[in-house]
Every structure is written in C-alpha cells, then in structure tokens.
Amino acid sequence: MKKLNVTWEGVYDDTGYLMSFAKSLAAAVKSSPWAEYAEDIVATSGFAFRMWVNDELCPSSTSVWTVDMQKPWVENGGFTCEYTGRYWGQEAIEEEKRLEAIGSIKRSIDRGIPAISWDIGIPAWGLITGYDDEAKLFFTLGTTDGEGEMPYDKLGKREIPFLSVLTITGTSGKAGPEILRDTMKLAVAHLKGEEWSDVNPNGLNAYPALMKHFEPEFFKDEEAWNRENILGSYGPLKYYAWKYFEKNGQTQLAQLYKAIHAAWMEAFQMNKSGVSLDADCPNAAESILARLKSAMENETRALKIMADTINV
C-alpha cells in the first residue's frame, strides 16, 4: 500500500468552484519535484483562458471539451505525461485501457505525484493519491468532497462512465520563451472559438451566452446556483493568466488579466449575495452585466495583443 499526503492547500481557488481539471492539475504539479510551476501550468496548458457556457447554464458544460488533448496541452508547459482514455462506444477496449491506466497511476504514485483522473467524488476531475494492491483500492481526493476510496474495477465506470487519466512523468527542457509563445497560441485558438466544445459557446462567445442570464427578461431566481457555478469556475482561472503574464514580464497582458479577474470575482460576489457593489446602482444583475461586459472588452484586447505577438 502507498498513499501520498496531498491536499488542496496552496492552490488558488477563492470561489470554491475552480474548474476541477485545472485545480487537480495545479495540485499535482504542486506535489511534484517541480512545484514552482504549479500556478504556471494552469496558464501554459491553456486552461486559464478556456470557457464554455451552455445556453441553459448546465453545470456540465465545464466538463465538455476535448479531453484527450490533455497530454499535448499539459506538455506545452514543459512537462512530459502519460495519458489513457476510453470513451463511449469503446467498450471492447474497456479492460485493456483500465489496466493500462492502473499501471500508469501506480507508477505516478511511486514517483510521488498524484494522478489526475475523471469521476473522482462527484462527477468531476480529481486526484488519485494512493493505491492498495491487496485490497484493489485507490485512495482519492475530490475537489469538493475530500478524501475517499475507489475500487480498481470502478475506474472509468462510475457515475459518468468514461476513462480519462493523466500522469506527469517529468520535464522536457522546453525553453520559457517557447512555452510563452505556445501558450499565447493556445489562448488565441480558444478565445477565437477554434477548440471543439460540442454545442456550447466557448472562448469570447461564452460571454454573451452567460450575460444573457443577467438580463431582466432572462434573470431567474432558480438559476442562482448555476450562475454561481459558472462565475466561480472561470473567475479564478483569470488569476492564473494574470500571474503567469506578470511572472514573464508581459506587463500589458498582466494588467488586462488582473482587471478581468477582478471583474469576474466581483460578479461572483454580487451573484452570491444578491447585493450590488455599486452605490449608484442597487440592481445586482445590472452591476454583474457591467462587470462581464468590462471583462469581455479587456479579454478582446488581450486576444488582439496575443494574436499580434505570435504573428510577429
């Protein structure tokens, strides 16, 4: 039996809703020999810039993306990885892929790094922090529901039954300037809507899809938690973009993402409390709309700066 001492401590998540893959990725890197890149990886993998918003604010929209792109996206940040995936319609290879994933997870635990896996705790990404071969059990850490256990034979076969396991194996020696340029490429591709997202508006198109729900004719009390979940999932991601650009001397982009982050976090606070932060505007929904409009304008400016930079 082997179990790592892993917690969420030190992973920035001021809302408690940070997108579960990004949170798990940061925690895995924080637990690795390369802990100094734990914040960077959320940006360099592109997740600091990713947004998907279902027109009905379905919370699962945050999990509908091209999950088998995890490996190249994380490797963009200078890491090497193993990835195992098995999806719907691939039942014939279920056992093969499950055994492959179990081997990858155990190797990662033996290296002292937790594995990132789908469907840990609630249906979301979380961490596998240990294993017990005798009991055929994994030890897990969910983003919202803490420590737990999962039988080996339930891997990829729980509430939403597909398999997705990523482990960090090392670093590639990729240079910082190349990582920065490729990070901007990922950000531009997503913000322009070039990354697959099923039917959900993504990138900059996610803003109007979300903003609609704060307009008087669409504002519904019963959607309060859905709005909170979306604002809380993506708001903290903007922090990682801000800090990455600040760390890499990209002053203009850092200032833009600092303002974008502040706007999202204020929108989250007002949605949660129902109280406007603006003395001259008592309507919280109206104030939230103003914050999201400001964030969209600033992120549109950031997109142009990044697009111009990578086309130089």
C-alpha positions as CSV (number, residue, x, y, z in Angstrom):
1,M,0.0,0.0,0.0
2,K,1.2,3.5,-0.8
3,K,-0.6,6.8,-0.1
4,L,0.7,10.3,-0.7
5,N,0.0,13.2,1.6
6,V,-1.8,15.6,-0.8
7,T,-4.1,18.5,-0.1
8,W,-5.6,21.4,-1.9
9,E,-3.7,23.8,0.3
10,G,-1.9,26.4,-1.7
11,V,-4.0,26.0,-4.8
12,Y,-5.7,29.3,-5.5
13,D,-9.5,28.9,-5.6
14,D,-11.2,31.9,-3.9
15,T,-14.7,30.8,-5.0
16,G,-14.5,27.1,-4.2
17,Y,-15.7,26.3,-7.8
18,L,-12.4,26.5,-9.8
19,M,-12.6,24.2,-12.8
20,S,-11.9,20.7,-11.5
21,F,-9.3,19.7,-14.1
22,A,-7.3,23.0,-13.6
23,K,-7.4,22.6,-9.8
24,S,-6.3,19.0,-10.0
25,L,-3.5,19.8,-12.4
26,A,-2.2,22.6,-10.2
27,A,-2.3,20.3,-7.1
28,A,-0.5,17.5,-9.0
29,V,2.3,19.8,-10.1
30,K,2.5,21.3,-6.6
31,S,3.1,17.8,-5.3
32,S,5.8,17.1,-7.8
33,P,9.5,18.0,-7.8
34,W,8.6,21.0,-10.0
35,A,6.2,22.7,-7.5
36,E,7.4,26.2,-8.6
37,Y,5.4,25.7,-11.8
38,A,2.1,24.8,-10.1
39,E,0.5,28.1,-11.0
40,D,2.2,28.4,-14.4
41,I,0.7,25.1,-15.7
42,V,-2.9,26.3,-15.4
43,A,-1.9,29.1,-17.9
44,T,0.6,27.2,-20.1
45,S,-1.8,24.3,-20.6
46,G,-4.3,26.9,-21.9
47,F,-6.9,26.3,-19.2
48,A,-6.6,29.9,-17.8
49,F,-8.2,31.1,-21.0
50,R,-10.8,28.4,-21.5
51,M,-14.5,29.0,-21.0
52,W,-17.6,27.0,-22.1
53,V,-21.1,28.2,-21.3
54,N,-24.2,26.2,-22.1
55,D,-27.2,28.3,-23.2
56,E,-29.2,26.8,-20.3
57,L,-26.2,27.2,-17.8
58,C,-25.9,23.4,-17.5
59,P,-23.1,22.9,-15.0
60,S,-21.7,20.0,-17.1
61,S,-20.6,22.5,-19.7
62,T,-17.4,23.0,-17.8
63,S,-16.5,19.3,-18.5
64,V,-17.4,19.2,-22.2
65,W,-14.2,19.6,-24.1
66,T,-11.7,17.5,-26.0
67,V,-10.4,15.5,-23.0
68,D,-7.8,13.6,-25.0
69,M,-6.0,16.9,-25.7
70,Q,-4.8,16.9,-22.1
71,K,-1.4,15.4,-22.9
72,P,-0.3,17.9,-25.6
73,W,-1.8,20.8,-23.7
74,V,0.0,20.0,-20.5
75,E,3.2,19.1,-22.3
76,N,3.0,22.6,-23.8
77,G,4.0,23.8,-20.3
78,G,7.3,21.9,-20.4
79,F,6.2,18.6,-18.8
80,T,6.1,15.0,-20.1
81,C,3.0,13.0,-19.5
82,E,1.2,9.7,-19.9
83,Y,-2.4,9.7,-20.8
84,T,-5.0,6.9,-21.0
85,G,-8.5,7.5,-22.3
86,R,-11.5,5.3,-23.1
87,Y,-14.8,6.8,-24.3
88,W,-18.3,6.0,-25.2
89,G,-18.6,3.3,-27.9
90,Q,-15.2,1.8,-26.9
91,E,-16.5,-0.9,-24.6
92,A,-14.4,-3.5,-26.4
93,I,-11.2,-2.0,-25.1
94,E,-12.5,-1.1,-21.6
95,E,-10.5,-3.7,-19.7
96,E,-7.3,-3.1,-21.7
97,K,-7.5,0.7,-21.1
98,R,-8.4,0.3,-17.4
99,L,-5.4,-2.0,-16.8
100,E,-3.2,0.5,-18.7
101,A,-4.5,3.3,-16.6
102,I,-3.9,1.4,-13.3
103,G,-0.3,0.8,-14.3
104,S,0.2,4.5,-15.1
105,I,-1.4,5.6,-11.8
106,K,0.7,3.2,-9.7
107,R,3.9,4.4,-11.5
108,S,3.0,8.0,-10.8
109,I,2.2,7.3,-7.1
110,D,5.6,5.6,-6.8
111,R,7.2,8.7,-8.2
112,G,5.4,10.7,-5.5
113,I,3.0,12.5,-7.8
114,P,-0.8,12.1,-7.7
115,A,-2.6,11.1,-10.9
116,I,-5.4,13.3,-12.4
117,S,-8.5,11.3,-13.2
118,W,-12.1,11.8,-14.3
119,D,-15.0,11.0,-12.0
120,I,-13.4,11.4,-8.6
121,G,-16.0,12.0,-5.9
122,I,-18.8,14.0,-7.7
123,P,-18.6,13.6,-11.5
124,A,-15.5,15.8,-12.0
125,W,-11.8,15.6,-12.3
126,G,-9.9,14.9,-9.1
127,L,-6.7,13.2,-7.8
128,I,-5.8,9.6,-7.2
129,T,-3.3,9.8,-4.3
130,G,-2.5,6.2,-3.5
131,Y,-3.2,2.5,-4.1
132,D,-3.6,-0.7,-2.2
133,D,-2.9,-3.8,-4.4
134,E,-4.1,-6.2,-1.7
135,A,-7.5,-4.5,-1.3
136,K,-7.6,-3.4,-5.0
137,L,-8.4,0.1,-3.9
138,F,-7.3,3.6,-5.0
139,F,-7.2,6.5,-2.5
140,T,-8.8,9.6,-3.9
141,L,-9.1,13.3,-3.3
142,G,-12.1,15.1,-4.7
143,T,-12.2,18.8,-5.4
144,T,-15.3,19.3,-3.3
145,D,-15.8,16.2,-1.2
146,G,-12.4,15.4,0.2
147,E,-10.7,12.0,0.6
148,G,-12.3,8.8,-0.5
149,E,-11.6,5.3,-1.9
150,M,-12.4,3.7,-5.2
151,P,-12.1,0.0,-6.2
152,Y,-9.7,-0.6,-9.1
153,D,-12.6,-2.1,-11.2
154,K,-14.6,1.1,-10.9
155,L,-12.0,3.2,-12.6
156,G,-13.7,4.8,-15.6
157,K,-17.0,3.0,-14.7
158,R,-18.6,5.3,-12.2
159,E,-21.4,7.8,-12.5
160,I,-20.4,9.1,-15.9
161,P,-18.5,6.1,-17.3
162,F,-15.6,7.2,-19.4
163,L,-11.9,6.8,-18.6
164,S,-9.5,9.7,-18.5
165,V,-6.2,9.5,-16.6
166,L,-3.3,11.9,-16.9
167,T,0.0,11.5,-15.1
168,I,3.1,13.7,-15.0
169,T,6.3,11.8,-15.7
170,G,8.9,14.5,-16.0
171,T,10.0,17.7,-17.8
172,S,11.0,18.2,-21.4
173,G,13.5,21.0,-21.1
174,K,11.3,23.2,-23.3
175,A,12.5,26.8,-23.0
176,G,10.5,29.5,-21.3
177,P,10.1,31.8,-24.3
178,E,8.8,29.0,-26.4
179,I,6.4,28.0,-23.7
180,L,5.1,31.6,-23.6
181,R,4.6,31.8,-27.3
182,D,2.8,28.5,-27.5
183,T,0.7,29.5,-24.5
184,M,-0.5,32.5,-26.4
185,K,-1.2,30.3,-29.4
186,L,-3.5,28.1,-27.2
187,A,-5.2,31.1,-25.7
188,V,-5.8,32.7,-29.2
189,A,-7.2,29.4,-30.5
190,H,-9.6,29.0,-27.7
191,L,-10.7,32.7,-27.4
192,K,-11.4,32.6,-31.2
193,G,-13.6,29.5,-30.7
194,E,-11.3,27.2,-32.6
195,E,-11.2,24.4,-29.9
196,W,-14.0,21.9,-30.0
197,S,-16.7,22.3,-27.4
198,D,-19.7,20.3,-28.6
199,V,-22.7,22.7,-28.8
200,N,-21.6,25.1,-26.1
201,P,-20.4,28.6,-26.9
202,N,-16.8,28.9,-26.0
203,G,-14.0,31.5,-25.9
204,L,-15.2,35.0,-26.2
205,N,-18.6,33.7,-27.4
206,A,-19.1,32.4,-23.8
207,Y,-19.5,36.0,-22.6
208,P,-22.8,36.8,-24.3
209,A,-24.1,33.3,-23.5
210,L,-23.5,34.0,-19.8
211,M,-24.5,37.7,-19.9
212,K,-27.9,36.9,-21.3
213,H,-28.9,35.2,-18.0
214,F,-28.4,38.5,-16.1
215,E,-30.7,40.5,-18.4
216,P,-34.1,41.3,-16.9
217,E,-36.2,39.1,-19.3
218,F,-34.0,36.0,-18.6
219,F,-33.0,36.5,-15.0
220,K,-34.4,33.7,-12.9
221,D,-34.0,33.1,-9.2
222,E,-33.9,29.3,-9.7
223,E,-30.7,29.7,-11.8
224,A,-28.8,31.4,-8.9
225,W,-26.6,28.4,-8.3
226,N,-26.0,27.7,-12.0
227,R,-24.8,31.3,-12.4
228,E,-22.7,31.0,-9.2
229,N,-21.1,27.8,-10.6
230,I,-20.1,29.3,-13.9
231,L,-18.8,32.5,-12.4
232,G,-16.9,30.6,-9.8
233,S,-15.4,28.1,-12.2
234,Y,-13.9,30.6,-14.6
235,G,-13.3,33.6,-12.4
236,P,-10.3,32.0,-10.6
237,L,-8.8,30.9,-13.9
238,K,-8.2,34.6,-14.8
239,Y,-5.9,34.8,-11.8
240,Y,-3.6,32.2,-13.3
241,A,-3.4,34.1,-16.6
242,W,-2.7,37.3,-14.7
243,K,0.1,35.8,-12.6
244,Y,1.7,33.9,-15.5
245,F,2.0,37.1,-17.6
246,E,3.2,39.1,-14.7
247,K,5.9,36.5,-14.0
248,N,7.0,36.5,-17.6
249,G,7.3,40.3,-18.0
250,Q,4.1,40.7,-20.1
251,T,3.0,43.9,-18.3
252,Q,0.1,44.9,-20.6
253,L,-1.4,41.4,-20.6
254,A,-0.8,41.1,-16.9
255,Q,-2.7,44.3,-16.2
256,L,-5.6,43.3,-18.5
257,Y,-6.0,39.9,-16.8
258,K,-5.7,41.4,-13.4
259,A,-8.7,43.6,-14.3
260,I,-10.5,40.7,-15.9
261,H,-10.0,38.6,-12.8
262,A,-11.3,41.4,-10.5
263,A,-14.4,41.8,-12.7
264,W,-15.3,38.1,-12.6
265,M,-14.7,37.9,-8.9
266,E,-16.9,40.9,-8.2
267,A,-19.6,39.4,-10.4
268,F,-19.3,36.2,-8.4
269,Q,-19.6,38.0,-5.1
270,M,-22.7,40.0,-6.2
271,N,-24.4,37.0,-7.6
272,K,-23.8,35.1,-4.4
273,S,-25.0,37.8,-2.1
274,G,-27.6,39.4,-4.4
275,V,-26.2,42.8,-3.4
276,S,-24.7,45.3,-5.8
277,L,-21.2,46.6,-5.1
278,D,-22.1,49.9,-6.8
279,A,-23.5,52.7,-4.7
280,D,-25.3,54.3,-7.6
281,C,-26.8,51.0,-8.9
282,P,-28.8,48.9,-6.4
283,N,-29.5,46.2,-9.0
284,A,-27.0,43.4,-8.6
285,A,-27.8,41.8,-12.0
286,E,-27.2,45.1,-13.8
287,S,-23.9,45.5,-12.0
288,I,-22.8,42.0,-12.8
289,L,-23.6,42.7,-16.5
290,A,-21.4,45.7,-16.4
291,R,-18.5,43.6,-14.9
292,L,-18.9,40.9,-17.5
293,K,-19.0,43.5,-20.3
294,S,-15.8,45.1,-19.0
295,A,-14.1,41.6,-18.7
296,M,-15.2,40.8,-22.3
297,E,-13.8,44.1,-23.6
298,N,-10.5,43.6,-21.8
299,E,-10.2,39.9,-22.9
300,T,-10.9,41.0,-26.5
301,R,-8.0,43.5,-26.1
302,A,-5.8,40.7,-24.7
303,L,-6.7,38.4,-27.6
304,K,-5.5,41.1,-30.1
305,I,-2.2,41.6,-28.3
306,M,-1.5,37.8,-28.2
307,A,-2.6,37.4,-31.8
308,D,-0.3,40.2,-32.9
309,T,2.6,38.9,-30.8
310,I,2.5,35.4,-32.2
311,N,2.2,36.7,-35.8
312,V,5.3,38.9,-35.5
